[in-house]
């Protein structure tokens, strides 16, 4: 199993880097739409859709992402400030910041097909569009944002293993601890300030440097919320993984759970700074 996980991880990493650095903007948008459609297929299992409905939902979600991205100018090779992205990012941000904490506390479920479809669109389309949007600033910029999520996961794992004593959400994800969450926040904060230092602190207004600390901590919190949300839905659906398309790693949603909550936040911040 460990060998399979390692091989799959290398294939995923090199495949992602190749697509990220080599695909033209239009090709990257198509790639994002395919990821969105694949994640929607897995979401259909979490929402307990019938097989035919899963196919329809996956095709609709991927197509909606592709068409919306094209209308926003995401395949044109420039950084758009398309108004269509703002409401999508805002809906996503409100969902993750206001709705999901209540969802986790109340352990709500995807109680109907309608609820499952609407929530699925909110969870998958904005991050897929943000994936295309942030890459327009350059592959390294998007890679830096994604790396913060990965560092949060890695730091949480190792700090949780070393110091974890107090469970974060035992009924949802028993392995997560408050010590792991603090370790994740520390890791993301250090990495974020290192990136600012590489770019040069003088390149930013002073308020950006000062507000980076709460922003990075908030980014970490939203990342953890995204992870917990999928864990809850998998537990309710009686599933260990969201899918089996990635040997040793589960499904697409298992690999992007934290990105679904964080990427739209980064896209919204980008649009705000670009005003």
C-alpha positions, 0 to 999 in steps of 0.5 A: 500500500505504501509503495502504491501511495508513493508511486501515485503521489509522484505521478500526480505531482509530475502530472500537475506540474506538467499541466501547470507549466506547459498547458496554455491558458485555454488548456488549463481551463479545460483541465480545471473543468475536467477536475471539477467534473471528476470531483462532481462524479464523486460528490454524487456518491457522497450525496447518494445520487442514483447512477444516472444522476451522478453522470448528469451532475458530473457533466453539467458541473464540468460544463458549467465550470468550462463555460463560466470560465470562458465567459470570465475570460479565464482562457484568454491568457490574462488576469481577468477582473470579470464581474461574474467571478465575484458573486461566485467567490462571495457565495463560496466564502459565505458558505465556508465561513458562515454555513459550514461551521454550523453544518459541522456543529449540527452534523447536518446531512445532504438531505435531498437531491436538491440540497446535494446538487446546490451544495455540490455546485457551491463546493466545486465550481468556485475552486475550479474557477479559482484554480484557473484564475490564480494561474493567470498570475503565473504558475508559481503564484498558484503553486505557492497558494496550493503549497500553503494548503499542503504545508498546513496538512503536513504540519498538522499531521506531524505536530498532531502526531508529536504533541496531539492530546486534545481532539479537534472534532472526535465525532467527525475526524478522530485523528485531528487535534488542536495541537495539529491545528496550531502546528498547521497555523504556525507552518503556514504563517512561517511559509507565508512570510518566507514568500513575502520575504522572497518577493521583498517586503518593500514590494507591498504596502505596510498594511499588507505585511501587518494583515498577513498574519491574521490572513494566514491564520484564517487561511489555515482555519478555512483549510481545516474546515474544508477537510472536516466537511468532507470527512463528515460527509464521507462518514455519513455516507459510510465511505472511507474515501470519496472514490478510487481513481487515485490508487492508494490515495482515494478519490479526487475530492480526497486530494482537494478537500482543503483546496475547495475552501481555500482557493475561492478565498484566494481568488476573492482576495486577488480580485479585491487587491486588483481593484 
